[in-house]
Amino acid sequence: MPNEWADHSTAALDRRAASGADLHLEISGPGLRAGLVSSLREAVRSGRLAPGSRLPSSRSLAVDLGVARNTVADAYAELVAEGWLTAKQGSGTRVARRAEARAVNRTGGGRSGGRPTYALMPGAPNLAEFPRAQWLAAARRALASAPNDAFGYGDTAGRVELRTVLADYLARSRGVYAAPERIVICAGFHHGLMLVAEAFKARRERTIAVESYGFDVYRRLLTSAGLRITPIGVDESGARTAELADLPGVHAVLLTPAHQYPTGVELHARRRAEVIDWARTTGGLILEDDYDGEFRYGRQPIGALQGLDPERVAYFGSASKSLAPALRIAWMVLPEDLVSDVVAAKGAVDWTSAVEQLTLAEFIGSGAYDRHVRRMRLQYRRRRDQLVSALAQRAPRIRVSGVAAGLQALVELPHGSEPAVVEAAARHGLAVSGLSEYRFAEAGFELLPSSRDALVVGYSSPSDSAWQGALDTLCRVLP
């Protein structure tokens, strides 16, 4: 019957349309086939369709474009004959590998543009060691037990399951006073700092002190948020906290007390007490970036500064160094009177996936997080020892410092040699950072009078296969 045939035909078309991959094409020209050929050829030539990309079947693309299947099949056949595409039984139609030479290099990089062979950049873990199987198992358990509301927009402060296990973990491992209601989940330290900056603006607090060495991106974030920043010096005992008393109008200070970034020194006990006294006396706030607090070697970890006064210290932690930056999960443990302002700055929707938060909660609660951190602590300590040993043997004039903790070391250089060494490393295919990249541009401060020039060597991120080559290259370029 006609109606019955129409229903069957529509269902068949629906099945065909649902079975293919999407491909955006704008067809123009004197005829459908010629226009389709031209559009596909340009997509390959420009690099929008990368070498090896699988194209939709001729049937599904014909349905999507509203053209006859033979039109698509003929266009594919012409481009196969020209070498733009390949077609194999069981493998479908794909962009030819040889088309790679025709594609426009949209990055402007590649090896000819100077892509390094090795990298010893600080601030990243060994991504090859991400615990995939354990994380997947935690995700399965978390999803199986997740309440229905976990798939909604969620609590602005973050999933209560994660905040609860974090409170226990941080109290146990870092000495942080961390009631769940004081914890706000964010999408990385950068995001958390942005939220606190917004809270400062709402309170009309405009000036914040920063360490004279640190990430320039954080200084730019604070200034772009409308805050004024002023530096305090850094020496062999950490941030020179006594300088805060000479900075009227400063309402907060951003510190890395457990392992100063990037110099690697810890904040001396006397200065820890000194900055707490400053905060209590002035009503100021300490922003504690505990970016790699889990990774301390050879002795007991230094507890978080927050434990000395939870009402005067906002504590920041993250899964970026312990697990992977791609998780985009970090946490703030805030003074009670700051929580509502930060939550208001965050807005009505949680920025971090509730599913990832539940997975991390399960991962921590099951003990898998502790096991992973301990395993990586051993690996990074071996890397540190290999770095120190190699430099002692092959560059005995070079002093290494900041190695008691963390994922990077300070390799000190003869005065004035830092730019030449960084350039020599680049010529040999090694990406490495100079200390000057982290110095407050207007500060005029130095770590030590004789050690202004240095490399900040990240030893955690290379894969096992790349580590020895990176280390050998570093030793070759040192003076």
C-alpha positions as CSV (number, residue, x, y, z in Angstrom):
1,M,0.0,0.0,0.0
2,P,1.3,3.5,-0.8
3,N,1.1,4.8,2.8
4,E,2.8,1.6,4.1
5,W,5.6,2.0,1.5
6,A,6.1,5.7,2.5
7,D,6.4,4.7,6.2
8,H,8.9,2.0,5.2
9,S,10.9,4.4,3.0
10,T,11.0,7.1,5.7
11,A,12.2,4.6,8.3
12,A,14.9,3.4,5.9
13,L,16.1,7.0,5.3
14,D,16.2,7.7,9.0
15,R,18.3,4.6,9.6
16,R,20.7,5.6,6.9
17,A,20.9,9.2,8.1
18,A,21.6,8.0,11.7
19,S,24.3,5.6,10.6
20,G,26.9,8.1,9.2
21,A,29.3,10.7,10.5
22,D,28.5,14.4,10.2
23,L,30.5,16.3,7.5
24,H,29.9,20.1,6.9
25,L,30.2,21.0,3.2
26,E,29.1,24.1,1.3
27,I,28.5,23.1,-2.3
28,S,28.8,25.8,-5.0
29,G,29.4,25.8,-8.7
30,P,27.7,25.0,-12.0
31,G,26.6,21.4,-11.1
32,L,26.1,19.2,-8.1
33,R,28.8,16.7,-8.8
34,A,31.4,19.3,-9.8
35,G,30.5,21.5,-6.8
36,L,30.8,18.5,-4.4
37,V,34.2,17.5,-5.9
38,S,35.4,21.1,-5.5
39,S,34.1,21.4,-1.9
40,L,35.7,18.1,-0.8
41,R,39.0,18.9,-2.5
42,E,39.2,22.3,-0.8
43,A,38.4,20.7,2.6
44,V,41.4,18.4,2.1
45,R,43.7,21.0,0.7
46,S,43.1,23.4,3.5
47,G,43.7,20.8,6.1
48,R,40.1,20.9,7.5
49,L,39.9,17.2,6.7
50,A,43.1,15.8,8.1
51,P,45.0,12.9,6.5
52,G,43.5,9.6,7.5
53,S,40.0,11.1,8.3
54,R,37.2,8.8,7.5
55,L,34.4,10.3,5.3
56,P,30.8,9.4,5.6
57,S,29.5,6.6,3.4
58,S,28.2,7.7,0.0
59,R,24.7,6.7,1.1
60,S,24.7,8.7,4.4
61,L,26.3,11.8,2.8
62,A,23.8,11.7,0.0
63,V,20.9,11.6,2.5
64,D,22.5,14.5,4.5
65,L,23.0,16.6,1.3
66,G,19.7,15.7,-0.3
67,V,21.4,14.4,-3.5
68,A,21.5,11.1,-5.4
69,R,23.8,8.5,-4.0
70,N,25.5,8.2,-7.4
71,T,26.4,11.8,-7.3
72,V,28.4,11.3,-4.1
73,A,29.9,8.0,-5.3
74,D,31.1,9.6,-8.5
75,A,32.6,12.5,-6.6
76,Y,34.4,10.1,-4.3
77,A,35.7,8.1,-7.3
78,E,37.1,11.2,-9.0
79,L,39.0,12.3,-5.9
80,V,40.3,8.8,-5.3
81,A,41.6,8.8,-8.9
82,E,43.3,12.2,-8.2
83,G,44.9,10.9,-5.1
84,W,43.0,13.0,-2.6
85,L,41.1,10.1,-1.1
86,T,41.6,6.4,-0.7
87,A,38.9,3.7,-0.8
88,K,39.3,0.2,0.6
89,Q,36.8,-2.5,1.2
90,G,35.9,-2.6,4.9
91,S,37.8,0.6,5.6
92,G,35.6,3.1,3.9
93,T,36.7,6.2,2.2
94,R,39.4,8.3,3.9
95,V,41.6,11.3,3.2
96,A,44.8,10.1,1.6
97,R,48.0,10.2,3.7
98,R,49.8,11.8,0.7
99,A,47.4,14.7,1.0
100,E,49.3,15.8,4.1
101,A,51.9,17.6,2.1
102,R,49.2,19.7,0.4
103,A,47.5,20.7,3.7
104,V,48.1,24.2,5.0
105,N,50.1,24.2,8.2
106,R,47.7,26.1,10.4
107,T,50.0,26.2,13.5
108,G,53.0,27.6,11.7
109,G,55.0,25.1,13.7
110,G,56.1,21.6,13.2
111,R,59.7,20.4,13.4
112,S,60.7,22.9,10.7
113,G,59.3,25.6,12.9
114,G,61.4,24.5,15.9
115,R,59.2,22.1,17.8
116,P,61.5,20.7,20.5
117,T,62.5,17.1,20.7
118,Y,62.6,17.2,24.5
119,A,61.1,19.4,27.1
120,L,62.0,19.9,30.8
121,M,59.3,22.5,31.4
122,P,58.1,22.9,35.0
123,G,54.6,22.6,36.2
124,A,53.3,19.3,34.7
125,P,53.2,15.7,35.9
126,N,54.2,12.6,33.9
127,L,50.9,12.3,31.9
128,A,51.9,8.8,30.7
129,E,51.5,7.6,34.3
130,F,47.9,8.7,34.7
131,P,46.2,5.7,36.4
132,R,43.7,5.0,33.6
133,A,42.5,1.6,34.8
134,Q,42.0,2.7,38.4
135,W,40.3,5.9,37.3
136,L,38.0,4.0,35.0
137,A,37.1,1.6,37.8
138,A,36.4,4.6,40.1
139,A,34.2,6.2,37.4
140,R,32.2,3.0,37.0
141,R,31.6,2.7,40.8
142,A,30.8,6.4,41.0
143,L,28.3,6.3,38.1
144,A,26.6,3.1,39.4
145,S,25.9,4.8,42.8
146,A,25.4,8.4,41.6
147,P,22.1,10.0,42.6
148,N,19.9,11.3,39.8
149,D,20.6,15.0,40.7
150,A,24.3,14.4,39.9
151,F,23.3,14.8,36.2
152,G,21.7,18.2,36.8
153,Y,23.4,21.6,37.0
154,G,24.6,20.9,40.6
155,D,25.6,22.8,43.7
156,T,27.7,25.9,42.8
157,A,30.1,24.9,45.6
158,G,30.7,21.5,44.0
159,R,29.5,18.0,44.7
160,V,29.1,17.3,48.4
161,E,30.6,13.8,48.0
162,L,33.9,15.3,46.8
163,R,33.9,18.1,49.4
164,T,33.4,15.6,52.1
165,V,36.2,13.2,51.1
166,L,38.5,16.2,50.5
167,A,37.9,17.5,54.0
168,D,39.1,14.2,55.4
169,Y,42.0,13.9,53.0
170,L,43.3,17.4,53.5
171,A,43.1,17.2,57.3
172,R,45.0,13.9,57.3
173,S,47.6,14.6,54.6
174,R,48.2,18.4,54.7
175,G,47.0,19.5,58.2
176,V,44.3,21.6,56.7
177,Y,41.1,22.5,58.7
178,A,38.7,21.7,56.0
179,A,35.0,21.4,56.9
180,P,33.0,20.5,53.7
181,E,31.0,23.7,53.9
182,R,34.2,25.7,53.6
183,I,35.3,24.0,50.4
184,V,34.5,25.3,47.0
185,I,35.4,23.2,43.9
186,C,36.8,25.1,40.9
187,A,38.2,24.3,37.5
188,G,41.9,24.8,38.4
189,F,43.9,27.3,40.4
190,H,43.6,29.9,37.7
191,H,39.8,29.7,38.1
192,G,39.9,29.8,41.8
193,L,42.2,32.8,41.9
194,M,39.8,34.6,39.5
195,L,36.9,33.9,41.8
196,V,38.7,35.3,44.9
197,A,39.8,38.3,42.9
198,E,36.1,38.9,42.0
199,A,35.3,38.6,45.7
200,F,38.0,41.1,46.6
201,K,36.5,43.6,44.1
202,A,33.1,43.1,45.6
203,R,34.6,44.0,49.0
204,R,36.4,47.0,47.5
205,E,39.8,45.5,48.4
206,R,42.2,46.5,45.7
207,T,45.8,45.6,46.5
208,I,47.5,42.3,46.8
209,A,51.1,41.4,47.4
210,V,52.8,38.6,45.4
211,E,56.1,36.8,45.6
212,S,58.8,38.4,43.3
213,Y,59.2,35.1,41.5
214,G,56.1,33.3,40.3
215,F,53.8,32.7,37.3
216,D,53.3,35.8,35.3
217,V,49.9,34.5,34.2
218,Y,48.6,34.8,37.7
219,R,49.9,38.4,38.0
220,R,48.2,39.3,34.8
221,L,44.9,37.7,36.0
222,L,45.0,39.8,39.2
223,T,45.7,43.0,37.4
224,S,43.1,42.3,34.7
225,A,40.6,41.8,37.5
226,G,41.3,45.4,38.6
227,L,43.6,44.7,41.5
228,R,46.9,46.4,42.1
229,I,49.8,44.0,42.8
230,T,53.1,44.7,44.6
231,P,56.0,42.3,45.1
232,I,57.7,41.0,48.2
233,G,61.2,39.5,47.8
234,V,62.2,35.9,47.8
235,D,65.5,34.6,49.3
236,E,66.8,31.3,50.7
237,S,64.2,31.3,53.5
238,G,61.2,31.9,51.1
239,A,59.1,35.0,50.8
240,R,60.4,38.0,52.8
241,T,57.2,38.4,54.8
242,A,58.5,41.2,57.0
243,E,58.2,43.5,53.9
244,L,54.4,43.3,54.2
245,A,54.5,45.6,57.2
246,D,55.9,48.3,54.9
247,L,53.2,48.0,52.3
248,P,50.2,50.0,53.5
249,G,46.9,49.2,51.8
250,V,47.8,45.6,51.0
251,H,44.8,43.4,51.9
252,A,46.1,40.0,50.8
253,V,49.2,38.2,49.9
254,L,49.6,35.2,47.5
255,L,52.2,32.7,48.7
256,T,53.6,29.3,47.8
257,P,54.9,28.4,51.3
258,A,55.5,24.7,51.2
259,H,57.7,24.9,48.0
260,Q,58.1,28.4,46.6
261,Y,57.4,28.5,42.8
262,P,59.8,28.4,41.0
263,T,62.8,28.7,43.3
264,G,61.9,25.6,45.4
265,V,62.6,27.0,48.8
266,E,60.3,26.5,51.7
267,L,59.0,29.3,53.9
268,H,61.0,29.4,57.1
269,A,59.0,28.7,60.3
270,R,59.7,32.2,61.6
271,R,58.3,33.7,58.5
272,R,55.3,31.5,58.6
273,A,54.5,32.8,62.1
274,E,55.3,36.3,60.9
275,V,52.8,36.3,58.0
276,I,50.1,34.9,60.2
277,D,50.7,37.7,62.7
278,W,50.5,40.2,59.9
279,A,47.1,38.8,58.7
280,R,45.7,38.8,62.2
281,T,46.9,42.3,63.0
282,T,45.8,43.9,59.7
283,G,42.7,41.7,58.9
284,G,44.5,40.6,55.8
285,L,44.1,37.4,53.9
286,I,46.8,34.9,52.9
287,L,46.2,33.0,49.7
288,E,48.1,29.7,50.0
289,D,48.9,27.9,46.7
290,D,49.8,24.4,47.8
291,Y,50.4,23.4,44.2
292,D,52.6,20.3,44.8
293,G,52.4,19.8,48.5
294,E,52.1,16.0,48.2
295,F,55.5,15.6,46.7
296,R,58.1,16.0,49.4
297,Y,61.2,13.8,49.6
298,G,63.3,12.5,52.4
299,R,61.4,13.8,55.4
300,Q,57.9,14.5,56.7
301,P,55.9,16.9,54.5
302,I,55.5,20.4,55.8
303,G,51.9,21.1,56.9
304,A,49.8,23.7,55.2
305,L,50.0,27.2,56.4
306,Q,46.2,27.2,56.6
307,G,46.3,25.0,59.7
308,L,47.8,27.9,61.7
309,D,44.8,30.1,61.2
310,P,41.9,28.9,59.0
311,E,40.1,32.3,59.3
312,R,43.1,34.2,57.8
313,V,44.3,31.7,55.1
314,A,42.5,30.6,51.9
315,Y,44.0,27.3,50.9
316,F,44.2,26.2,47.2
317,G,44.9,22.7,46.1
318,S,44.5,20.9,42.8
319,A,44.6,17.5,41.0
320,S,46.7,19.0,38.2
321,K,50.1,18.0,39.6
322,S,49.0,14.8,41.4
323,L,46.9,13.4,38.6
324,A,46.5,15.5,35.4
325,P,45.6,19.0,34.4
326,A,42.9,17.8,32.0
327,L,40.7,16.8,34.9
328,R,40.1,20.5,35.6
329,I,39.4,20.0,39.2
330,A,40.8,22.1,42.0
331,W,39.6,23.2,45.4
332,M,39.6,26.1,47.8
333,V,39.3,25.9,51.5
334,L,38.1,29.3,52.5
335,P,37.7,31.3,55.7
336,E,34.0,31.1,56.8
337,D,33.3,34.8,55.9
338,L,34.7,34.4,52.4
339,V,32.7,31.4,51.2
340,S,29.5,33.2,50.2
341,D,31.3,35.9,48.3
342,V,33.3,33.3,46.3
343,V,30.2,31.2,45.6
344,A,28.4,34.3,44.4
345,A,31.4,35.1,42.1
346,K,31.2,31.6,40.7
347,G,27.6,32.0,39.7
348,A,24.7,29.7,39.5
349,V,26.3,26.7,37.7
350,D,29.2,24.5,38.6
351,W,32.0,24.8,36.0
352,T,33.4,21.4,36.7
353,S,31.8,18.1,35.6
354,A,29.8,16.5,38.3
355,V,30.7,13.1,36.9
356,E,34.5,13.9,37.2
357,Q,33.9,15.2,40.7
358,L,32.1,12.0,41.8
359,T,34.9,9.9,40.2
360,L,37.6,11.8,42.1
361,A,35.6,11.4,45.3
362,E,35.5,7.7,44.8
363,F,39.1,7.6,43.7
364,I,40.2,9.4,46.9
365,G,37.8,7.5,49.2
366,S,38.9,4.1,47.9
367,G,42.5,4.8,48.7
368,A,43.6,4.8,45.1
369,Y,44.6,8.5,45.2
370,D,47.0,7.9,48.1
371,R,48.5,4.8,46.4
372,H,49.0,6.8,43.2
373,V,50.6,9.8,45.0
374,R,53.0,7.5,46.8
375,R,54.0,5.7,43.6
376,M,54.6,9.0,41.8
377,R,56.5,10.4,44.7
378,L,59.0,7.5,44.4
379,Q,59.2,8.0,40.6
380,Y,59.8,11.8,40.9
381,R,62.4,11.3,43.7
382,R,64.3,8.9,41.4
383,R,64.1,11.5,38.6
384,R,65.4,14.2,41.0
385,D,68.3,12.0,42.1
386,Q,69.2,11.2,38.5
387,L,69.2,14.9,37.7
388,V,71.4,15.8,40.7
389,S,73.8,12.9,40.0
390,A,74.1,13.7,36.3
391,L,74.8,17.4,36.9
392,A,77.4,16.5,39.6
393,Q,79.3,14.3,37.2
394,R,78.9,16.2,33.9
395,A,78.6,19.8,35.1
396,P,80.3,19.9,38.4
397,R,80.4,23.7,38.6
398,I,76.6,23.9,38.4
399,R,74.7,24.1,41.7
400,V,71.2,22.6,42.0
401,S,68.8,23.8,44.7
402,G,65.1,23.5,45.5
403,V,65.1,19.7,45.4
404,A,63.6,18.9,48.7
405,A,60.1,18.7,47.2
406,G,58.1,19.3,44.1
407,L,58.4,18.6,40.4
408,Q,61.2,21.0,39.4
409,A,64.7,22.1,40.5
410,L,66.6,25.3,40.2
411,V,69.8,24.8,38.2
412,E,71.9,27.9,38.9
413,L,74.1,29.4,36.2
414,P,77.1,31.7,36.0
415,H,76.0,35.4,36.1
416,G,74.8,36.6,32.7
417,S,74.7,33.2,31.1
418,E,71.0,32.3,31.3
419,P,69.8,33.7,27.9
420,A,72.7,31.9,26.1
421,V,72.0,28.6,27.8
422,V,68.3,28.8,27.1
423,E,69.0,29.6,23.4
424,A,71.6,26.8,23.2
425,A,69.1,24.3,24.6
426,A,66.5,25.4,22.0
427,R,69.1,24.8,19.2
428,H,69.6,21.3,20.6
429,G,65.9,20.6,20.6
430,L,65.4,21.1,24.4
431,A,62.7,23.3,25.8
432,V,63.6,24.7,29.2
433,S,62.7,27.8,31.2
434,G,65.0,30.5,32.6
435,L,64.4,31.9,36.0
436,S,64.0,35.4,34.6
437,E,60.7,34.3,33.0
438,Y,59.2,34.2,36.4
439,R,60.5,37.4,38.0
440,F,58.2,40.3,38.6
441,A,59.3,42.6,35.9
442,E,59.5,45.8,38.1
443,A,60.6,44.1,41.3
444,G,64.4,44.4,41.1
445,F,64.6,41.5,43.5
446,E,66.9,38.4,43.3
447,L,66.9,35.0,44.9
448,L,70.5,35.5,46.0
449,P,72.9,38.2,44.9
450,S,75.1,35.7,43.1
451,S,72.4,33.4,41.5
452,R,70.1,35.5,39.5
453,D,70.7,33.4,36.4
454,A,69.2,29.9,36.6
455,L,67.1,27.3,34.8
456,V,63.9,26.1,36.2
457,V,64.1,22.4,35.2
458,G,60.9,20.3,35.4
459,Y,62.0,16.7,35.8
460,S,58.5,15.2,36.2
461,S,56.9,15.5,32.8
462,P,59.1,13.6,30.3
463,S,58.0,10.1,29.5
464,D,60.4,7.3,30.6
465,S,61.5,6.9,27.0
466,A,62.3,10.7,26.6
467,W,63.8,11.3,30.1
468,Q,67.4,10.1,29.4
469,G,67.6,12.0,26.1
470,A,66.3,15.2,27.8
471,L,68.8,14.8,30.6
472,D,71.7,14.2,28.3
473,T,70.8,17.3,26.2
474,L,70.6,19.4,29.3
475,C,74.1,18.4,30.4
476,R,75.5,19.1,27.0
477,V,74.3,22.8,26.9
478,L,75.3,23.8,30.5
479,P,78.5,25.9,30.8
